[in-house]
Amino acid sequence: MMQNKVDVRGAPLSTAPATTTVINVPVETVVPDHVVWSLFNTIFLNWFCLGFVAFVYSVKARDRKMVGDLTGAQSFASTARCLNIWALVLGLLLTIISIVLLGMAYAAAYGALLQAMQGSGRYH
């Protein structure tokens, strides 16, 4: 039978202190830049050009994030978010109001046309 032999080692031969290396890995903070939302508002709901201004601030936020200025990126992203909210709300409200007013104008024009045709005797 074989027996396992364990050597007992003493103190290390070198008296130099052990060196350590510390690597600081920065924690990546996610800063949303809202570029897609701004682009949507620019193309579809661009009342008062708020979507375009929000797009400009979104691009500035993305640029600041790429440079590493997270505080500037957060500031520009916050402004872009606020402008996007206003662009979306105003865009939806003004679009709905425009559709309602256009429908009322068409109904009034159709009623006036029917009345004119009945008055002239061409419509029975």
Secondary structure, 3 states (H helix, E strand, C coil): CCCCCCCCCCCCCCCCCCCCCCCCCCCCCCCCCCHHHHHHHHHCCCHHHHHHHHHHHHHHHHHHHHHCCHHHHHHHHHHHHHHHHHHHHHHHHHHHHHHHHHHHHHHHHHHHHHHHHHHHCCCC
